[in-house]
Amino acid sequence: MTREDETAIQPGKGFCELLRQTLGSGRMILRLKNRSLAYIEREIPQRILRNGPSISLAEVLSDYALTRKMKLALAFTLARSMWQYYDSEWTKREWSAESIHFMTELEAPNWQTTVITCRPSLMTSFTNVEAHEIVEEYAIPRDVLHNYPRILALGWLLVRIGWDDYTQLTNHSTTPPMSPRKLNDECVEGRHMCQVPSWPRLGPHDPAGDNIRKKYKAATEVCFDNKVLKTACSR
C-alpha cells in the first residue's frame, strides 16, 4: 500500500463523516502521522460489533454474572493499561465504572450478543473539558488522605470488579475527581472493603482460588496505601 492509495481525512468533521457511511460490515484501516489522519483500506474484521451503543462497566457488573477468569482478565487489563498510559492524556480523564465501556459483539452461528469483558475501552472527550474534570497525577491539599488520584481510581475499579453486587457500593461518579471529598471517601471506603473477609469474590474456595484472592487483595490494598505510594514515588 503506497501513500497514493491513502485518502486524507479532513480535520473537523471528516472522521465523523467517515464513520457515518453505511457500507455494512468491515474494519477501517487508518493511518495517523504528524497529527494527520488518513484512510487506507477496508478489511474483514476479526470481531463483529453490534450496531448499537456501548455499555458501561457499571452495567456489566450489575447485569452480568462474571466468572473468576473474566474478572481477573478485566482487572489485569485495566491495571496494565493504567500503568502503560499513566503519563499520557488518557489518564487525565477519570477512570470509573461509568467511563469504562465495552462494545457488544455478535457471535456466529446464532449471532447472539456477547460482551467481551477483557476488551474495555475508555469513554472520554478531549474537547470542552472543564478544569475540575482533569485528573492530575498528584493531589496537593493537605487535608486529603490519598495524594495519587489515578492510582486511587484504579484501586476503586479493582474493588468493584471483585464484588458481585455493584448496587451496594457508593457511587462517586457525580463528584469532581480531584475534590477532597471524593478522594477521602474513596480512600476510606476502599480500605474498609479490602478488610471484608468475603472480598474479593473470585469463585470457589479452593487452594488455587484462595491464593488468587490473597494476591488480588494485596495488589488492591496497595492502591489505597498512601504511605507506600509516597515512599515508592520518592525513590
C-alpha positions as CSV (number, residue, x, y, z in Angstrom):
1,M,0.0,0.0,0.0
2,T,1.5,3.3,-1.1
3,R,0.8,6.8,0.1
4,E,-1.0,7.4,-3.2
5,D,-3.7,4.9,-2.1
6,E,-4.4,6.8,1.1
7,T,-7.3,9.2,1.4
8,A,-6.7,12.2,3.7
9,I,-9.4,12.7,6.3
10,Q,-10.2,16.4,6.6
11,P,-9.8,17.9,10.1
12,G,-13.0,18.6,12.0
13,K,-16.0,16.6,10.8
14,G,-14.1,14.3,8.4
15,F,-13.7,11.4,10.8
16,C,-17.3,11.5,11.9
17,E,-18.5,11.6,8.3
18,L,-16.4,8.5,7.6
19,L,-18.0,6.6,10.5
20,R,-21.5,7.6,9.3
21,Q,-21.0,5.8,6.0
22,T,-23.5,2.9,5.6
23,L,-21.1,0.4,3.9
24,G,-22.0,-2.6,6.0
25,S,-19.5,-4.8,7.9
26,G,-15.8,-4.2,7.7
27,R,-12.9,-2.8,9.5
28,M,-11.3,0.5,8.5
29,I,-7.6,0.8,8.5
30,L,-6.4,4.3,9.4
31,R,-3.0,5.9,9.5
32,L,-2.0,8.7,11.9
33,K,1.2,10.5,11.3
34,N,2.2,14.1,12.2
35,R,-1.2,14.8,13.5
36,S,-2.8,13.9,10.2
37,L,-5.3,11.1,9.7
38,A,-5.7,9.1,6.5
39,Y,-8.0,6.3,5.4
40,I,-6.1,3.3,3.9
41,E,-8.4,0.4,3.2
42,R,-11.2,-1.8,4.4
43,E,-10.7,-5.4,5.5
44,I,-12.6,-8.3,7.1
45,P,-12.9,-7.7,10.9
46,Q,-11.7,-10.1,13.5
47,R,-14.8,-9.3,15.5
48,I,-18.4,-8.3,14.5
49,L,-19.6,-5.4,16.6
50,R,-23.3,-4.9,17.2
51,N,-24.7,-1.7,15.7
52,G,-25.6,-0.1,19.0
53,P,-24.4,1.9,22.0
54,S,-21.6,0.7,24.2
55,I,-22.4,-0.4,27.8
56,S,-20.5,0.7,30.9
57,L,-18.6,-1.4,33.4
58,A,-21.3,-0.4,35.9
59,E,-24.0,-2.0,33.7
60,V,-21.8,-5.1,33.2
61,L,-21.2,-5.6,36.9
62,S,-24.9,-5.1,37.6
63,D,-26.4,-7.2,34.9
64,Y,-23.9,-9.9,34.0
65,A,-22.5,-12.8,36.1
66,L,-18.8,-12.6,35.5
67,T,-16.7,-15.7,36.1
68,R,-13.5,-15.6,38.1
69,K,-11.5,-15.8,34.9
70,M,-13.4,-12.9,33.4
71,K,-12.9,-10.7,36.5
72,L,-9.2,-11.4,36.6
73,A,-8.7,-10.7,32.9
74,L,-10.6,-7.5,33.2
75,A,-8.7,-6.4,36.4
76,F,-5.4,-7.2,34.8
77,T,-6.2,-5.3,31.6
78,L,-7.2,-2.2,33.4
79,A,-4.2,-2.3,35.8
80,R,-1.8,-2.8,32.9
81,S,-3.5,0.0,30.9
82,M,-3.3,2.4,33.8
83,W,0.5,1.9,34.1
84,Q,1.0,1.9,30.3
85,Y,-0.7,5.2,29.9
86,Y,0.0,6.7,33.3
87,D,1.8,9.8,32.0
88,S,-0.5,10.3,28.9
89,E,-3.6,12.4,28.3
90,W,-5.7,9.2,28.7
91,T,-5.2,9.1,32.5
92,K,-6.1,12.8,32.8
93,R,-9.6,11.7,32.3
94,E,-11.5,9.9,35.0
95,W,-11.4,6.1,35.0
96,S,-14.5,4.8,36.7
97,A,-17.2,2.2,36.3
98,E,-19.2,4.8,34.4
99,S,-16.4,5.8,32.0
100,I,-15.0,2.3,31.2
101,H,-17.2,0.9,28.4
102,F,-17.5,-2.3,26.3
103,M,-18.7,-2.8,22.8
104,T,-21.2,-5.6,22.4
105,E,-20.3,-8.2,19.8
106,L,-22.2,-10.8,17.7
107,E,-21.1,-14.4,17.7
108,A,-21.7,-17.0,15.0
109,P,-23.7,-19.1,14.3
110,N,-26.7,-17.7,16.1
111,W,-25.4,-14.1,16.2
112,Q,-26.1,-13.8,19.9
113,T,-25.0,-10.6,21.6
114,T,-22.0,-11.0,23.9
115,V,-19.8,-8.7,25.9
116,I,-16.0,-9.5,25.9
117,T,-15.0,-8.2,29.2
118,C,-11.3,-8.4,28.6
119,R,-11.5,-5.7,26.0
120,P,-12.5,-2.5,27.8
121,S,-12.5,1.0,26.3
122,L,-12.3,4.4,27.9
123,M,-15.2,6.7,27.0
124,T,-13.9,10.3,27.2
125,S,-13.6,13.6,25.4
126,F,-10.6,15.8,24.7
127,T,-12.7,18.9,23.9
128,N,-14.7,21.2,26.1
129,V,-13.2,19.7,29.2
130,E,-13.6,21.7,32.4
131,A,-10.6,22.3,34.6
132,H,-12.3,20.4,37.5
133,E,-12.7,17.3,35.3
134,I,-9.0,16.8,34.8
135,V,-7.4,14.1,36.9
136,E,-3.9,15.3,38.0
137,E,-1.1,12.9,38.9
138,Y,-0.8,14.4,42.4
139,A,-3.3,15.9,44.8
140,I,-1.7,18.7,46.8
141,P,-4.2,19.6,49.5
142,R,-3.0,18.7,53.0
143,D,-6.4,17.5,54.1
144,V,-6.7,14.6,51.7
145,L,-6.0,11.0,52.7
146,H,-4.7,10.0,49.3
147,N,-2.4,12.0,47.1
148,Y,-2.5,9.9,43.9
149,P,-6.0,10.1,42.3
150,R,-5.1,8.0,39.3
151,I,-4.0,5.0,41.4
152,L,-6.9,5.5,43.7
153,A,-9.2,5.3,40.8
154,L,-7.6,2.0,39.7
155,G,-8.0,0.7,43.3
156,W,-11.7,1.5,43.3
157,L,-12.2,-0.2,40.0
158,L,-10.5,-3.4,41.4
159,V,-12.8,-3.2,44.4
160,R,-15.8,-3.0,42.2
161,I,-14.7,-5.9,39.9
162,G,-14.0,-8.1,43.0
163,W,-17.5,-7.5,44.4
164,D,-20.6,-9.2,42.9
165,D,-23.3,-6.6,43.9
166,Y,-22.4,-3.3,42.3
167,T,-25.5,-1.6,43.7
168,Q,-24.3,-1.9,47.3
169,L,-21.2,0.2,46.6
170,T,-21.2,4.0,46.8
171,N,-21.4,5.8,43.5
172,H,-18.9,8.8,43.4
173,S,-19.3,9.5,39.7
174,T,-21.1,12.8,40.2
175,T,-18.3,14.3,42.4
176,P,-15.4,16.1,40.7
177,P,-12.4,13.6,40.5
178,M,-10.0,15.9,42.3
179,S,-12.3,17.0,45.1
180,P,-11.1,16.2,48.6
181,R,-14.4,14.7,49.4
182,K,-14.2,12.2,46.6
183,L,-10.5,11.3,47.3
184,N,-11.2,10.9,51.1
185,D,-14.4,8.9,50.7
186,E,-13.0,6.5,48.1
187,C,-9.8,6.0,50.1
188,V,-11.7,5.2,53.3
189,E,-14.3,3.0,51.7
190,G,-11.7,1.2,49.6
191,R,-9.6,0.4,52.6
192,H,-12.6,-0.9,54.5
193,M,-13.7,-3.0,51.6
194,C,-10.3,-4.6,51.4
195,Q,-10.7,-5.7,55.0
196,V,-14.0,-7.5,54.4
197,P,-13.3,-11.3,54.8
198,S,-15.6,-12.2,51.9
199,W,-13.9,-9.8,49.5
200,P,-12.8,-10.4,46.7
201,R,-15.5,-12.7,45.4
202,L,-13.5,-14.7,43.0
203,G,-15.0,-18.1,42.6
204,P,-14.9,-21.2,44.8
205,H,-12.8,-21.5,47.9
206,D,-10.1,-24.0,46.9
207,P,-6.3,-23.7,47.3
208,A,-5.8,-22.1,43.9
209,G,-8.7,-19.7,44.5
210,D,-7.5,-18.8,47.9
211,N,-4.1,-18.0,46.5
212,I,-5.6,-15.8,43.8
213,R,-7.8,-14.0,46.3
214,K,-4.8,-13.3,48.5
215,K,-2.8,-11.8,45.7
216,Y,-5.7,-9.8,44.3
217,K,-6.4,-8.4,47.7
218,A,-2.7,-7.4,48.3
219,A,-2.5,-5.7,44.9
220,T,-5.7,-3.7,45.6
221,E,-4.6,-2.7,49.1
222,V,-1.5,-1.1,47.7
223,C,-3.7,1.2,45.6
224,F,-5.2,2.7,48.8
225,D,-2.0,2.9,50.9
226,N,-0.8,6.5,50.6
227,K,2.3,5.9,52.7
228,V,3.5,3.1,50.5
229,L,2.9,5.1,47.3
230,K,4.7,8.2,48.8
231,T,7.7,6.0,49.7
232,A,7.8,4.4,46.2
233,C,7.5,7.8,44.4
234,S,10.2,9.4,46.5
235,R,12.9,7.0,45.5
